[in-house]
Structure formats: C-alpha cells, structure tokens
Amino acid sequence: MNFAAVEREYIRKRILPDFEWVVCETPSRINPLTKPVEECRVALVTTAGVHRASDPAFDIRSKTGDASYREIPNDVSFEDLRLSHVGYNTRRVSQDINCVFPLERLRELETEGVIGPLNHRHFSFMGYIPIAEPLIKETGPEVAEKLKTDRVDLVLLAPA
C-alpha cells in the first residue's frame, strides 16, 4: 500500500480537489555536528499537536490544517500537556506522551551525560498541514531562527 497515494486521494476527495504533495527536488544541506553529542544543546520538535493546557489548541477543524506552532518550556510538567490533533490514533499517546514528545527520555539522557544541555524551549506543530506554504515560508523559518538564536546544536524531530 502506498500511504502517500492513499492520503493524497483522501485529501482530494474530502478537502482539496487539486491537492498535490510538496516535492523537494534538492536534498537539505548536510550540517555535520561540530562538537560531540554530549556537548550539544538539544531541542525537541514534534508534529503531534502537543501544547500546554494554557495555550490555544491547534485548529483541528480547519480543512487546510494549522501551520502555527507552540513553544513548550523545558521545565513543563507532563500533566500540563494536551493533544489537539485528529490525524492519528492518540490512545497510546494519551497513556505516554513520550511516544510523540520524548522530553522525559531526553531529560534522562541529559542527566546521564549522553547529550548536552536541553534547550530552554521546544516546539510543537500539528502534522496535518495539506497547504504547506505557510509552514515552509513562515512558521518553519520562524522556529529555525529561534533555534539558531538559542544556539541549539541538535534537533530531534518526533513525527506523529
């Protein structure tokens, strides 16, 4: 089964008749680490629709998706996290949010000295964004700039 083809047809039938996946012909530039992993500042980015209870939920009603993002502080309590994403089965995630936002595992790796310090903030998107232009031209670059400003060396992308 070709998941991309099935998903494209689903979106075409229900939402956007002329939907096509964004195709990136040129691979991303390789950015080798300039220091050992145990010295790298690490940030987490997820597409699981994770957000704090006090933050606005992602817009799950929009047919064209929600390209916005939420900042999640490193010291967040897991009891304060919520999910707003209907594009995947969240049953297991509701039992252990580390499935899609493994901050607890990263905290353990930091304590063990396997990775360097965790960044003071992490980022969450909702993965359902069939109209990708706002993500590619606006919110994605905004998050990239924030990660650069924070001097993050390594980003773990946790898709959902």
LINURPE-V327004 format. One line per field, one symbol per residue. ss: DSSP state (H for helix, E for strand, - for the rest). psi: psi as a letter, one per 40 degrees, with the letter a starting at -180 (. if undefined). A space follows every 10 residues. Layout:
ss=???
psi=???
This chain:
ss=--HHHHHHHH HHHH------ ---------- ------HHH- -EEEEE-E-E EE-------- --------EE EEE----HHH EEE------- HHHHH-HHH- --HHHHHHHH HH-----E-- EEEEEE---- --HHHHHHHH HHHHHHHHH- ---EEEEE--
psi=hgdddddddd ddddchdfhi ihhhdhiihh giieiideeh hhihhifefi iideiiiige ehdeaheiih hhideihdee iihgheeihe dddddgeede gfdddddddd deediaiiie iiihihdggd gedddddcdd ddddddddde fhdhhhhgi.
